[in-house]
Amino acid sequence: MLRIYIIGISILLIAIAINIIAKYFNVITWYEFISLLSIEGMLIFRKVGFINYIYLFIIYPMLLGLGYKLGNKIYYYIY
């Protein structure tokens, strides 16, 4: 149970850092994407842009996966 908690905290901290960095580089986050999708509907898919899709569907999940690996390593380092 402690392992899952440490991994969850690691993923959360990585996600917060990634979202801060994304705002700095003017890349939309999932929060903005869902908000725009609810406002504009399917038209958002034309307006978002290629870089944002690469970030949302490839880079962001990979970095969250690294958050998992980091949390797992922290747990095994402690225990």
Contact map, one row per residue, 1 for C-alpha under 8 A:
1111100000000000000000000000000000000000000000000000000000000000000000000000000
1111110000000000000000000000000000000000000000000000000000000000000000000000000
1111111000000000000000000000000000000000000000000000000000000000000000110010000
1111111100000000000000000000000000000000000000000000000000000000000000000000000
1111111110000000000000000000000000000000000000000000000000000000000000000000000
0111111111000000000000000000000000000000000000000000000000000000000000110110000
0011111111100000000000000000000000000000000000000000000000000000001111110010000
0001111111110000000000000000000000000000000000000000000000000000000100100000000
0000111111111000000000000000000000000000000000000000000000000000000000100000000
0000011111111100000000000000000000000000000000000000000000000000001101100000000
0000001111111110000000000000000000000000000000000000000000000001101100100000000
0000000111111111000000000000000000000000000000000000000000000000001000000000000
0000000011111111100000000000000000000000000000000000000000000000000000000000000
0000000001111111110000000000000000000000000000000000000000000011001000000000000
0000000000111111111000000000000000000000000000000000000000000001000000000000000
0000000000011111111100000000000000000000000000000000000000000000000000000000000
0000000000001111111110000000000000000000000000000000000000000000000000000000000
0000000000000111111111000000000000000000000000000000000000010010000000000000000
0000000000000011111111100000100000000000000000000000000000000000000000000000000
0000000000000001111111110000000000000000000000000000000000000000000000000000000
0000000000000000111111111000000000000000000000000000000000000000000000000000000
0000000000000000011111111111100000000000000000000000000000000000000000000000000
0000000000000000001111111111100000000000000000000000000000000000000000000000000
0000000000000000000111111110000000000000000000000000000000000000000000000000000
0000000000000000000011111110000000000000000000000000000000000000000000000000000
0000000000000000000001111111000000000000000000000000000000000000000000000000000
0000000000000000000001111111100000000000000000000011001000000000000000000000000
0000000000000000000001100111111110000000000000000001000000000000000000000000000
0000000000000000001001100011111110000000000000000000000100000000000000000000000
0000000000000000000000000001111111000000000000000000000100000000000000000000000
0000000000000000000000000001111111100000000000000000000000000000000000000000000
0000000000000000000000000001111111110000000000000000000000000000000000000000000
0000000000000000000000000001111111111000000000000000000000000000000000000000000
0000000000000000000000000000011111111100000000000000000000000000000000000000000
0000000000000000000000000000001111111110000000000000000000000000000000000000000
0000000000000000000000000000000111111111100100000000000000000000000000000000000
0000000000000000000000000000000011111111111100000000000000000000000000000000000
0000000000000000000000000000000001111111100000000000000000000000000000000000000
0000000000000000000000000000000000111111100000000000000000000000000000000000000
0000000000000000000000000000000000011111111100000000000000000000000000000000000
0000000000000000000000000000000000011111111100000000000000000000000000000000000
0000000000000000000000000000000000001001111110000000000000000000000000000000000
0000000000000000000000000000000000001001111111100000000000000000000000000000000
0000000000000000000000000000000000011001111111110000000000000000000000000000000
0000000000000000000000000000000000000000011111111000000000000000000000000000000
0000000000000000000000000000000000000000001111111000000000000000000000000000000
0000000000000000000000000000000000000000001111111000000000000000000000000000000
0000000000000000000000000000000000000000000111111101100000000000000000000000000
0000000000000000000000000000000000000000000011111111100000000000000000000000000
0000000000000000000000000000000000000000000000011111110000000000000000000000000
0000000000000000000000000010000000000000000000001111111000000000000000000000000
0000000000000000000000000011000000000000000000011111111100000000000000000000000
0000000000000000000000000000000000000000000000011111111111000000000000000000000
0000000000000000000000000000000000000000000000000111111111100000000000000000000
0000000000000000000000000010000000000000000000000011111111110000000000000000000
0000000000000000000000000000110000000000000000000001111111111000000000000000000
0000000000000000000000000000000000000000000000000000111111111000000000000000000
0000000000000000000000000000000000000000000000000000111111111100000000000000000
0000000000000000000000000000000000000000000000000000011111111110000000000000000
0000000000000000010000000000000000000000000000000000001111111111000000000000000
0000000000000000000000000000000000000000000000000000000111111111100000000000000
0000000000000000000000000000000000000000000000000000000001111111110000000000000
0000000000000100010000000000000000000000000000000000000000111111111000000000000
0000000000100110000000000000000000000000000000000000000000011111111100000000000
0000000000100000000000000000000000000000000000000000000000001111111110000000000
0000000000000000000000000000000000000000000000000000000000000111111111000000000
0000001001110100000000000000000000000000000000000000000000000011111111100000000
0000001101100000000000000000000000000000000000000000000000000001111111110000000
0000001000000000000000000000000000000000000000000000000000000000111111111000000
0000001001000000000000000000000000000000000000000000000000000000011111111100000
0010011111100000000000000000000000000000000000000000000000000000001111111110000
0010011000000000000000000000000000000000000000000000000000000000000111111111000
0000000000000000000000000000000000000000000000000000000000000000000011111111100
0000010000000000000000000000000000000000000000000000000000000000000001111111110
0010011000000000000000000000000000000000000000000000000000000000000000111111111
0000000000000000000000000000000000000000000000000000000000000000000000011111111
0000000000000000000000000000000000000000000000000000000000000000000000001111111
0000000000000000000000000000000000000000000000000000000000000000000000000111111
0000000000000000000000000000000000000000000000000000000000000000000000000011111
